[in-house]
């Protein structure tokens, strides 16, 4: 079996978006009840893992897809959805920014990383990013006093889009009682810099070359690992695995154990 790449799945998610999404812009209708239960459960489970492993994967008050969140970051720090203008067809996607130049397009439990930059020249602020969908190019912007909405105006054609802040955003799956192999728990890295992290509560994080990410609820038993997650629809990946000391083999590919502080 080959490594799992989510680029094609992201494109399929766009198609699914127009036929199965809810009205709140944060999740599809199939996942509304799941998401409403996720934040408290995931925070509780991950805080327990944090104490044991020394790395905070709870992402602060907002469940952003980053290993750290800068509370005193820039105007864009947090999670947003496009509610008006160019790209409003992607209102069910979340556009996330960590306040320090790292962004992500999140679709339920998975997504695509991107960088962003804010500059100020002659009293004018500009925002630049290249997301997979919705936000691409250089923009001037204005933000409301309560910091709940941002209007972006593209510099090359004056097209506009408006983003609204998503409160209590969460991209992690609901964690059920998982069968966990203690030998698997921890962080792993391949030679080509693909990362996996498995915690004791059943949460898996996968970073594919700092380009794509997935959070999944995993279970491991009898050398078979199953990872369940949502990306505008329920998905499940299955791996054959073996742990030999500090080497993990997943579907024939090797990963070496690293300290959790090295996770991207």
C-alpha positions as CSV (number, residue, x, y, z in Angstrom):
1,X,0.0,0.0,0.0
2,X,1.2,3.5,-0.7
3,X,1.4,6.5,1.5
4,X,-1.9,8.4,1.9
5,X,-1.9,11.8,0.1
6,X,-4.9,14.1,0.6
7,X,-4.6,16.4,-2.4
8,X,-7.1,14.5,-4.5
9,X,-9.3,14.2,-1.5
10,X,-9.3,18.0,-1.0
11,X,-10.5,18.4,-4.6
12,X,-13.2,15.8,-4.0
13,X,-14.2,17.8,-0.9
14,X,-14.9,20.8,-3.0
15,X,-17.4,18.8,-5.0
16,X,-19.0,17.4,-1.9
17,X,-19.2,20.9,-0.5
18,X,-22.0,21.9,-2.8
19,X,-24.2,18.9,-2.1
20,X,-23.9,18.1,1.6
21,X,-22.9,21.1,3.7
22,X,-24.7,22.7,6.6
23,X,-25.5,26.4,7.0
24,X,-23.1,27.4,9.8
25,X,-19.9,27.4,7.7
26,X,-17.9,25.3,10.0
27,X,-18.8,21.7,9.2
28,X,-21.0,19.6,6.9
29,X,-24.5,18.6,8.1
30,X,-23.3,15.1,8.5
31,X,-20.8,16.2,11.2
32,X,-22.7,18.9,13.1
33,X,-23.6,16.8,16.1
34,X,-20.1,15.3,16.1
35,X,-18.5,18.7,16.2
36,X,-20.7,20.0,19.0
37,X,-19.3,17.3,21.2
38,X,-15.7,17.4,20.1
39,X,-14.2,20.5,21.7
40,X,-14.6,19.6,25.3
41,X,-13.7,15.9,24.8
42,X,-10.7,16.6,22.7
43,X,-9.4,19.3,25.0
44,X,-9.7,17.0,28.0
45,X,-8.0,14.1,26.3
46,X,-5.2,16.2,24.8
47,X,-4.5,18.1,28.1
48,X,-3.9,14.7,29.7
49,X,-1.5,13.8,26.8
50,X,0.3,17.1,27.2
51,X,1.1,16.4,30.8
52,X,2.7,13.1,29.9
53,X,4.5,14.0,26.7
54,X,5.4,17.6,27.3
55,X,3.9,19.1,24.1
56,X,0.7,21.1,23.9
57,X,-1.5,19.9,21.0
58,X,-4.6,21.5,22.4
59,X,-3.9,24.7,20.5
60,X,-5.2,27.1,23.2
61,X,-8.8,28.3,23.3
62,X,-9.2,28.0,19.6
63,X,-8.5,24.5,18.1
64,X,-6.2,25.7,15.3
65,X,-4.2,23.2,13.3
66,X,-0.9,24.3,14.7
67,X,1.4,23.1,17.5
68,X,1.3,26.6,19.0
69,X,-0.8,29.7,18.8
70,X,0.3,33.2,19.4
71,X,-2.3,34.9,21.6
72,X,-0.8,38.3,20.9
73,X,-0.4,37.8,17.2
74,X,-1.5,39.9,14.3
75,X,-5.0,41.0,13.1
76,X,-5.6,37.6,11.4
77,X,-4.8,35.3,14.3
78,X,-7.6,32.8,14.7
79,X,-10.0,30.9,12.4
80,X,-12.2,32.6,9.8
81,X,-14.8,31.8,7.1
82,X,-15.6,33.7,4.0
83,X,-19.1,35.1,4.2
84,X,-19.3,37.5,1.3
85,X,-17.7,38.4,-2.0
86,X,-15.1,36.5,-4.0
87,X,-14.7,33.0,-2.6
88,X,-17.9,33.0,-0.7
89,X,-18.7,29.6,-2.2
90,X,-16.0,28.3,0.1
91,X,-17.8,29.5,3.3
92,X,-17.7,25.9,4.7
93,X,-13.9,26.0,4.7
94,X,-11.9,27.5,7.7
95,X,-9.0,29.8,7.0
96,X,-6.7,29.7,10.0
97,X,-3.8,31.9,10.9
98,X,-1.4,31.5,13.9
99,X,-0.4,35.2,14.2
100,X,3.2,34.5,13.1
101,X,3.0,33.9,9.4
102,X,1.7,30.4,9.2
103,X,-1.8,29.7,7.8
104,X,-4.0,26.8,6.9
105,X,-7.1,25.9,5.0
106,X,-9.0,23.5,7.2
107,X,-11.7,21.1,6.0
108,X,-13.1,19.4,9.0
109,X,-10.2,17.3,10.3
110,X,-7.7,17.9,7.5
111,X,-6.3,20.7,5.4
112,X,-3.5,22.4,3.6
113,X,-0.8,24.6,5.0
114,X,0.2,28.0,3.6
115,X,2.3,31.0,4.6
116,X,1.0,34.5,4.9
117,X,2.6,37.9,5.3
118,X,1.4,41.3,6.5
119,X,3.3,44.5,5.6
120,X,2.7,48.1,6.3
121,X,4.1,50.8,4.0
122,X,3.1,54.5,3.9
123,X,0.3,53.8,6.4
124,X,-1.2,51.1,4.2
125,X,-1.4,47.5,5.4
126,X,-1.3,44.6,2.9
127,X,-2.0,40.9,3.4
128,X,-0.5,38.3,1.1
129,X,-1.2,34.5,1.0
130,X,-1.6,31.7,-1.5
131,X,-4.3,29.3,-0.2
132,X,-5.5,26.3,-2.1
133,X,-8.9,27.9,-2.5
134,X,-10.5,31.3,-1.7
135,X,-7.5,33.5,-0.8
136,X,-4.8,34.0,-3.4
137,X,-2.7,37.1,-3.9
138,X,-2.0,40.4,-2.3
139,X,-4.8,42.4,-0.6
140,X,-5.3,45.6,1.4
141,X,-7.6,45.0,4.3
142,X,-9.7,46.6,7.0
143,X,-10.9,45.0,10.3
144,X,-13.9,45.9,12.5
145,X,-13.3,47.4,15.9
146,X,-14.4,44.2,17.6
147,X,-12.0,42.2,15.3
148,X,-14.9,39.9,14.2
149,X,-14.8,40.7,10.5
150,X,-12.0,41.4,8.0
151,X,-12.6,42.8,4.5
152,X,-9.9,42.0,1.9
153,X,-9.5,44.0,-1.3
154,X,-7.3,42.4,-4.0
155,X,-4.7,44.9,-5.2
156,X,-4.7,43.7,-8.9
157,X,-8.4,43.8,-9.6
158,X,-10.1,45.4,-6.6
159,X,-12.3,42.3,-6.0
160,X,-13.4,42.0,-2.3
161,X,-14.2,39.3,0.1
162,X,-15.3,39.4,3.7
163,X,-14.3,37.0,6.4
164,X,-16.0,36.4,9.7
165,X,-14.2,35.0,12.8
166,X,-15.2,31.5,13.8
167,X,-15.5,31.2,17.6
168,X,-14.5,28.0,19.3
169,X,-13.0,26.5,16.1
170,X,-12.0,22.8,16.3
171,X,-10.5,20.6,13.6
172,X,-9.8,17.5,15.8
173,X,-12.1,14.4,15.6
174,X,-14.2,13.0,18.4
175,X,-12.1,10.5,20.4
176,X,-13.7,7.3,21.5
177,X,-12.3,4.4,23.5
178,X,-9.3,3.5,21.4
179,X,-7.0,0.5,21.4
180,X,-3.6,2.0,21.8
181,X,-0.2,0.3,21.4
182,X,2.2,1.9,23.9
183,X,5.1,1.2,21.6
184,X,3.5,3.5,19.0
185,X,2.8,6.5,21.3
186,X,5.0,9.5,20.5
187,X,6.4,11.4,17.5
188,X,7.9,10.0,14.3
189,X,9.7,11.4,11.3
190,X,10.6,10.0,7.9
191,X,13.8,10.8,5.9
192,X,11.7,12.9,3.5
193,X,10.2,14.8,6.5
194,X,6.7,13.3,6.9
195,X,5.6,13.4,10.5
196,X,3.3,11.3,12.6
197,X,2.2,11.8,16.2
198,X,0.2,9.3,18.3
199,X,-0.9,10.1,21.8
200,X,-2.3,7.9,24.5
201,X,-5.9,9.2,24.1
202,X,-6.2,7.9,20.5
203,X,-5.4,11.2,18.6
204,X,-3.2,11.0,15.6
205,X,-1.6,13.9,13.8
206,X,0.0,13.6,10.4
207,X,2.0,16.3,8.7
208,X,2.8,15.6,5.1
209,X,6.0,17.5,4.3
210,X,4.6,20.7,6.1
211,X,2.1,21.0,3.2
212,X,-0.9,18.9,4.3
213,X,-2.2,17.8,7.7
214,X,-4.7,15.4,9.1
215,X,-6.0,14.8,12.6
216,X,-7.6,11.4,13.1
217,X,-8.9,9.1,15.8
218,X,-6.8,6.1,15.6
219,X,-6.8,2.5,17.0
220,X,-3.9,0.1,16.8
221,X,-4.1,-3.7,17.3
222,X,-2.4,-6.8,15.9
223,X,-0.1,-4.7,13.8
224,X,-2.9,-2.9,12.1
225,X,-3.5,0.8,12.6
226,X,-6.8,2.4,11.6
227,X,-7.2,6.2,11.3
228,X,-10.7,7.7,11.1
229,X,-11.3,11.4,10.2
230,X,-13.7,13.6,8.3
231,X,-13.1,15.8,5.2
232,X,-16.6,16.7,4.0
233,X,-17.4,13.1,4.5
234,X,-16.2,10.2,6.7
235,X,-12.8,8.7,5.8
236,X,-10.7,5.8,7.1
237,X,-7.1,4.9,6.4
238,X,-5.6,1.6,7.3
239,X,-1.9,0.8,7.8
240,X,0.2,-2.2,8.6
241,X,2.7,-1.2,11.2
242,X,5.7,-2.5,13.1
243,X,7.7,-0.9,15.9
244,X,11.3,-2.0,16.3
245,X,13.0,0.1,19.0
246,X,13.1,3.6,17.7
247,X,12.0,2.7,14.1
248,X,8.4,2.6,13.0
249,X,7.4,1.0,9.7
250,X,4.0,2.0,8.2
251,X,3.0,0.2,5.0
252,X,6.6,-0.4,4.2
253,X,7.9,3.1,4.9
254,X,10.3,3.9,7.8
255,X,10.0,6.6,10.4
256,X,12.4,7.3,13.3
257,X,11.3,8.3,16.7
258,X,11.8,12.0,17.5
259,X,11.1,14.3,20.5
260,X,7.6,15.7,20.3
261,X,9.1,19.2,20.4
262,X,10.4,18.6,16.9
263,X,6.9,18.2,15.4
264,X,5.9,20.7,12.7
